[in-house]
Amino acid sequence: MQCNVGGLDRVLRVVVGLVLAGLAATHTVGAWGWIGVVPLLTGLIGWCPAYLLLGFKTCCTHKAD
């Protein structure tokens, strides 16, 4: 698994994931709020399977020449 989620994208995913999971845990929103676990995990590990399928990256990778 190569990193395909960049800095700002990772921060936003973690924040959105925590907010959604927190709202679900406090019963402010329905069970659908637990979907926030997905962006939380992808933000923490820096890899998104959807980005892989779409050939998309938000991180910069430096190759040594």
Secondary structure as UniProt FT lines:
FT   HELIX           7..25
FT   TURN            26..27
FT   HELIX           31..36
FT   HELIX           37..45
FT   HELIX           49..54
//
